[in-house]
Amino acid sequence: MSLLNQLKDEMKVAMRAKDKDRLGVIRMALAAIKQVEIDNKTELDDNAIIAVLTKMVKQRKDSIEMFKQGGREDMAAAEAAEVAALETFLPQPLTDDEIAQHIADAISETGASSMADMGKVMGILKPALQGKADLGAVSGKVRAALNS
């Protein structure tokens, strides 16, 4: 089942269960996906939907930090609930060992030997790790691996 269909099915389940919070998050995700489809004039596949959901999770995590710094624990808790709901649709995160293995494979596949080759390595890693790992952290690990 495609991720879009899964989201729509979960929306129906949330409606039947009268779970307004989860329903709102799912509707927000579907609206974001639809907006990207309209902007790009294309239909999104599962990887692109994962990218949209990952971006939404990252935005909410940033908001949580800002709310905590501002002393708004109630708003931070609401954002955390949205993150939890969105993460149910994302693939399981990879462990550090699995990420390290992907990085090693990508470096050997591209024959990368310096920072000049980082774009090639990230080009291979991004589609493979999208939604499964924080790409910013992966980028730092690739940088460290290429500098050593």
C-alpha positions in Angstrom: 0.0 0.0 0.0 1.3 3.4 -0.9 2.1 5.9 1.9 -0.6 8.3 0.5 -3.2 5.6 0.7 -2.0 4.7 4.2 -2.4 8.3 5.3 -5.9 8.4 3.8 -6.9 5.2 5.6 -5.5 6.4 8.9 -7.5 9.6 8.4 -10.7 7.6 8.2 -9.7 5.6 11.2 -9.1 8.8 13.2 -12.5 10.1 12.0 -14.3 7.0 13.2 -12.4 7.1 16.5 -13.2 10.8 16.9 -9.5 11.4 17.6 -9.4 15.1 16.7 -5.7 15.6 17.4 -4.5 12.7 15.2 -7.0 13.7 12.5 -5.7 17.2 12.5 -2.1 16.1 12.1 -3.0 13.7 9.2 -5.1 16.3 7.4 -2.2 18.8 7.8 0.2 16.2 6.3 -2.1 15.5 3.4 -2.5 19.2 2.8 1.3 19.6 2.7 1.7 16.7 0.3 -1.0 18.1 -1.9 0.6 21.6 -1.9 3.9 20.1 -3.0 2.2 18.2 -5.8 0.5 21.4 -7.0 3.7 23.4 -6.8 5.7 20.8 -8.7 2.8 19.8 -11.0 3.5 16.1 -10.4 2.3 13.2 -8.3 4.6 12.3 -5.4 5.9 8.8 -4.9 6.5 7.3 -1.4 10.1 8.7 -1.2 8.9 12.2 -1.9 6.1 11.9 0.6 8.6 10.7 3.2 10.7 13.8 2.4 7.7 16.0 3.0 6.8 14.2 6.3 10.5 14.4 7.4 10.5 18.1 6.8 7.3 18.5 8.8 8.9 16.5 11.7 12.0 18.6 11.6 10.0 21.9 11.7 8.1 20.7 14.7 11.2 19.6 16.6 12.7 23.1 16.0 9.4 24.6 17.3 9.6 22.4 20.4 13.0 23.8 21.2 11.8 27.3 20.7 8.7 26.8 22.9 10.9 25.3 25.6 13.2 28.2 25.5 10.2 30.5 25.8 8.8 28.6 28.7 5.7 27.4 26.8 5.7 23.7 27.9 2.0 23.4 26.8 2.9 24.4 23.2 6.0 22.1 23.2 3.8 19.2 24.4 1.3 19.8 21.5 4.2 19.9 19.0 5.6 16.7 20.5 2.3 15.0 20.0 2.3 16.0 16.4 5.8 14.7 15.9 4.8 11.3 17.4 1.8 11.1 15.1 3.9 12.0 12.0 6.7 9.6 12.9 4.2 6.6 12.7 4.2 7.1 8.9 8.0 7.3 8.6 10.3 4.3 8.2 12.1 3.0 11.3 15.3 5.1 12.0 18.6 3.4 11.2 21.1 2.6 13.9 24.5 4.4 14.0 26.2 1.1 12.8 23.8 0.9 9.8 24.4 4.5 8.9 28.2 4.0 9.1 27.8 1.0 6.8 25.8 3.0 4.3 28.5 5.7 4.4 31.3 3.2 3.9 29.5 1.6 1.0 28.8 5.0 -0.7 32.4 6.1 -0.3 33.7 2.9 -1.8 31.1 2.9 -4.6 32.0 6.5 -5.7 35.7 6.1 -5.0 35.6 9.3 -2.9 38.9 10.3 -1.4 38.5 14.0 -0.5 35.9 16.6 0.4 35.6 17.5 -3.3 33.7 14.1 -3.6 31.2 14.8 -0.9 28.4 15.7 -3.3 28.8 12.3 -5.0 28.6 10.5 -1.7 25.6 12.5 -0.5 23.9 12.0 -3.8 23.9 8.2 -3.2 23.1 8.5 0.5 20.2 10.9 0.4 17.7 8.7 -1.4 18.7 5.7 0.6 18.5 7.4 4.0 15.7 9.8 3.5 13.4 9.6 6.5 15.5 6.9 8.1 18.3 9.2 9.4 19.0 12.9 10.0 20.7 13.9 6.8 22.5 16.8 8.6 24.1 14.3 11.0 24.9 12.0 8.1 26.6 14.8 6.3 28.8 15.5 9.3 29.7 11.8 9.5 30.6 11.8 5.7 32.7 14.9 6.2 34.5 13.3 9.1 35.1 10.1 7.1 36.4 12.0 4.0 38.8 14.1 6.2 40.4 11.1 7.9 
